Amino acid sequence: MAQGTAFRLDTVDIAVESGWQFEHTSRIDEFSKDGVVVTVQYSADDDITSITRSGKRSEGEVYGPDSAGKHERLRIWLTGRAPSTVKPASQSNIPSIEYGQEPGGWTLEEFIAAVEDPNDRAFLMQLLELVAANSQLPRRGPQPPLVFGKRPRGGMFVYPLGRRNPPFTFPVKNGQLMITGCWNRFPAVKGHPGFAPLAALLDLDENGPATAVPVAGLDADDVWKVGETVSQAINT
């Protein structure tokens, strides 16, 4: 059994109750279940220095020493749900936004509820406020402000001013909100150089794969500004 702080021992108990296998060394706890491995590294005083999740996905997820919210993220990974103090957005807090749906697509309320991480939820609500404000301006294209893909893998496509081609989409993966550039999704704008500012923000290349990136650490206002710049560039 692991030795350490109450938080560390409580985390082990939660993991075991949730069906994880557990291995322990003095500075590392490793949890495994259904092909997924969560590794937690600790400092000498038993504080978390990093957490990593790998397996059953194209790339691992790593929260290092400079990442905020590691304790909450670890609990979400192990339990599959956000802490009980995180409450769903009430109907009164959801901006009124026109949106479209692919067959079997999310509703706006369902999409918000699927985002379990509290920081990701805050990012999403701020982004939706910006979308709602933008939707009050004169349209420059045929699209609704938002279009939701099919549950559970489909994302939320954002169309500033209703322009035809969206700059980005936001999928949800294991309760975590992600962002993906659309430079490979629509043939008419595939690899368009206008995606460069967004690719740079996500540390990607608009001529390469449109890898999904967690929104953690991104600012919704900055993402919106870059999205509007890209939207103008790719739709001219």
C-alpha positions as CSV (number, residue, x, y, z in Angstrom):
1,M,0.0,0.0,0.0
2,A,1.2,3.5,-0.8
3,Q,2.6,5.7,2.0
4,G,2.2,9.5,2.0
5,T,-0.3,12.3,2.6
6,A,-4.0,11.9,3.1
7,F,-4.6,13.1,-0.4
8,R,-2.3,10.4,-1.9
9,L,-3.9,7.7,0.2
10,D,-7.4,8.9,-0.6
11,T,-6.5,8.9,-4.3
12,V,-5.5,5.3,-4.1
13,D,-8.7,4.4,-2.4
14,I,-10.7,6.2,-5.1
15,A,-8.8,4.4,-7.8
16,V,-9.3,1.0,-6.3
17,E,-13.0,1.7,-5.8
18,S,-13.2,2.7,-9.5
19,G,-11.6,-0.6,-10.6
20,W,-8.0,0.5,-11.3
21,Q,-5.0,-1.8,-10.7
22,F,-2.4,-0.1,-8.6
23,E,1.4,-0.2,-8.4
24,H,3.5,2.0,-6.0
25,T,7.1,3.1,-5.6
26,S,8.3,5.9,-3.3
27,R,7.7,8.6,-5.8
28,I,5.4,7.1,-8.4
29,D,1.9,5.7,-8.3
30,E,0.7,3.9,-11.5
31,F,-2.9,3.0,-12.1
32,S,-4.1,0.8,-15.0
33,K,-7.5,-0.2,-16.3
34,D,-8.9,-1.4,-19.6
35,G,-5.6,-0.6,-21.5
36,V,-5.3,2.9,-20.0
37,V,-2.4,3.8,-17.7
38,V,-2.3,6.8,-15.4
39,T,1.1,7.6,-13.9
40,V,1.5,10.1,-11.0
41,Q,4.9,11.4,-10.0
42,Y,5.4,13.0,-6.6
43,S,8.0,15.4,-5.0
44,A,9.9,14.6,-1.9
45,D,7.1,16.2,0.2
46,D,4.5,14.1,-1.6
47,D,3.0,16.9,-3.8
48,I,2.1,15.9,-7.4
49,T,4.8,17.0,-9.9
50,S,3.2,15.5,-13.0
51,I,0.4,13.2,-14.2
52,T,0.3,11.3,-17.5
53,R,-2.5,9.3,-19.1
54,S,-1.7,7.0,-22.1
55,G,-3.3,4.1,-24.0
56,K,-6.4,3.7,-26.2
57,R,-5.7,7.1,-27.8
58,S,-3.4,8.5,-30.5
59,E,-1.3,10.4,-28.0
60,G,-0.7,10.7,-24.3
61,E,-1.9,13.5,-22.1
62,V,0.7,15.1,-19.8
63,Y,0.3,17.7,-17.0
64,G,3.7,18.8,-15.9
65,P,5.1,20.9,-13.0
66,D,3.8,24.1,-14.5
67,S,0.3,22.8,-15.2
68,A,-2.5,24.0,-13.0
69,G,-5.3,21.8,-11.7
70,K,-3.4,18.5,-11.6
71,H,-5.1,17.3,-8.5
72,E,-8.6,17.8,-10.0
73,R,-7.6,16.4,-13.3
74,L,-6.3,13.2,-11.7
75,R,-9.6,12.7,-9.8
76,I,-11.5,13.1,-13.1
77,W,-9.2,10.6,-14.9
78,L,-9.7,8.0,-12.1
79,T,-13.4,8.5,-11.5
80,G,-14.6,9.5,-15.0
81,R,-16.4,12.5,-13.6
82,A,-15.8,16.0,-12.3
83,P,-15.8,16.7,-8.6
84,S,-19.3,17.0,-7.1
85,T,-18.7,20.7,-6.4
86,V,-18.9,21.3,-10.2
87,K,-22.5,22.0,-11.1
88,P,-24.0,21.8,-14.6
89,A,-24.6,25.1,-16.2
90,S,-28.1,26.3,-15.5
91,Q,-30.4,27.1,-18.4
92,S,-30.4,30.7,-17.4
93,N,-26.6,30.9,-17.8
94,I,-26.5,29.4,-21.3
95,P,-26.4,32.2,-24.0
96,S,-29.2,32.1,-26.5
97,I,-27.5,31.1,-29.7
98,E,-29.0,29.7,-33.0
99,Y,-27.3,26.5,-33.9
100,G,-27.5,23.6,-36.4
101,Q,-27.2,19.9,-35.9
102,E,-26.0,17.0,-38.0
103,P,-28.3,14.0,-37.7
104,G,-27.9,12.7,-34.1
105,G,-26.0,15.8,-33.2
106,W,-25.5,17.4,-29.8
107,T,-27.9,20.0,-28.4
108,L,-26.1,23.0,-26.9
109,E,-27.1,21.9,-23.4
110,E,-25.9,18.3,-23.9
111,F,-22.6,19.6,-25.2
112,I,-22.0,21.9,-22.2
113,A,-22.9,19.1,-19.8
114,A,-20.4,16.7,-21.5
115,V,-17.5,19.0,-20.6
116,E,-16.6,17.8,-17.1
117,D,-13.4,19.7,-16.4
118,P,-14.3,22.9,-14.5
119,N,-11.7,25.0,-16.2
120,D,-12.7,23.7,-19.6
121,R,-16.3,24.5,-18.8
122,A,-15.4,28.1,-17.9
123,F,-13.5,28.4,-21.2
124,L,-16.5,27.1,-23.1
125,M,-19.0,29.4,-21.4
126,Q,-16.8,32.4,-22.2
127,L,-16.4,31.3,-25.8
128,L,-20.2,30.9,-26.1
129,E,-20.7,34.5,-24.8
130,L,-18.4,35.7,-27.6
131,V,-20.3,33.6,-30.2
132,A,-23.6,35.0,-28.9
133,A,-22.3,38.6,-29.2
134,N,-20.9,37.9,-32.7
135,S,-24.2,36.4,-33.8
136,Q,-26.0,39.7,-33.3
137,L,-23.8,41.4,-36.0
138,P,-24.8,41.3,-39.7
139,R,-24.2,37.9,-41.3
140,R,-21.5,37.5,-43.9
141,G,-22.4,34.0,-44.9
142,P,-25.1,31.2,-44.8
143,Q,-24.1,29.3,-41.7
144,P,-25.6,29.4,-38.2
145,P,-23.1,30.5,-35.5
146,L,-22.7,26.9,-34.3
147,V,-23.2,23.5,-35.8
148,F,-22.9,20.4,-33.7
149,G,-21.7,17.0,-35.0
150,K,-23.0,13.6,-34.1
151,R,-22.7,12.5,-30.5
152,P,-20.4,11.4,-28.9
153,R,-17.4,12.1,-31.2
154,G,-18.7,15.0,-33.2
155,G,-17.6,18.5,-32.2
156,M,-18.9,22.0,-32.0
157,F,-18.1,23.9,-35.2
158,V,-17.9,27.7,-34.9
159,Y,-18.8,30.0,-37.7
160,P,-17.9,33.7,-37.0
161,L,-20.5,35.9,-38.8
162,G,-21.9,32.8,-40.5
163,R,-19.1,32.6,-43.0
164,R,-19.1,29.4,-45.0
165,N,-15.9,27.7,-43.7
166,P,-15.2,27.5,-40.0
167,P,-11.8,28.1,-38.5
168,F,-12.0,25.5,-35.8
169,T,-14.1,22.8,-34.1
170,F,-14.3,21.8,-30.4
171,P,-14.7,18.1,-29.7
172,V,-15.1,16.6,-26.2
173,K,-12.8,13.7,-25.3
174,N,-13.3,11.9,-22.0
175,G,-14.9,15.0,-20.5
176,Q,-12.1,17.3,-21.6
177,L,-12.7,20.1,-24.1
178,M,-10.4,20.0,-27.1
179,I,-9.8,22.3,-30.1
180,T,-9.1,21.3,-33.7
181,G,-8.2,23.5,-36.6
182,C,-10.3,22.8,-39.8
183,W,-7.4,23.0,-42.3
184,N,-7.9,19.3,-43.3
185,R,-11.7,19.0,-42.9
186,F,-13.0,21.0,-45.9
187,P,-11.4,20.5,-49.4
188,A,-12.0,24.1,-50.5
189,V,-9.7,25.5,-47.7
190,K,-7.4,22.5,-47.1
191,G,-3.9,23.8,-46.1
192,H,-5.0,27.4,-46.6
193,P,-2.2,29.7,-45.4
194,G,-4.9,31.7,-43.6
195,F,-4.9,29.0,-40.9
196,A,-1.4,29.9,-40.0
197,P,-2.2,32.0,-36.9
198,L,-4.4,29.3,-35.5
199,A,-1.8,26.6,-36.2
200,A,0.8,28.7,-34.5
201,L,-1.4,29.2,-31.4
202,L,-1.9,25.4,-31.2
203,D,1.8,24.7,-31.9
204,L,0.9,22.9,-35.1
205,D,1.4,23.3,-38.9
206,E,-1.5,24.1,-41.2
207,N,0.0,21.8,-43.8
208,G,0.2,18.9,-41.4
209,P,-2.3,16.9,-39.3
210,A,-5.0,18.9,-37.5
211,T,-4.3,17.3,-34.1
212,A,-6.9,17.9,-31.4
213,V,-5.3,20.0,-28.6
214,P,-6.7,20.5,-25.1
215,V,-8.0,24.0,-24.4
216,A,-6.3,23.9,-21.0
217,G,-4.0,26.9,-20.8
218,L,-5.7,28.7,-23.7
219,D,-7.6,32.0,-23.2
220,A,-11.1,32.1,-24.8
221,D,-10.7,35.7,-25.9
222,D,-7.4,35.0,-27.6
223,V,-8.8,31.9,-29.3
224,W,-11.8,33.9,-30.5
225,K,-9.7,36.7,-31.9
226,V,-7.5,34.3,-33.8
227,G,-10.6,32.4,-35.0
228,E,-12.1,35.6,-36.4
229,T,-8.8,36.5,-38.2
230,V,-8.6,33.0,-39.7
231,S,-12.3,33.1,-40.6
232,Q,-11.8,36.3,-42.6
233,A,-8.7,35.0,-44.3
234,I,-10.1,31.6,-45.5
235,N,-13.4,32.9,-46.6
236,T,-12.2,35.8,-48.9
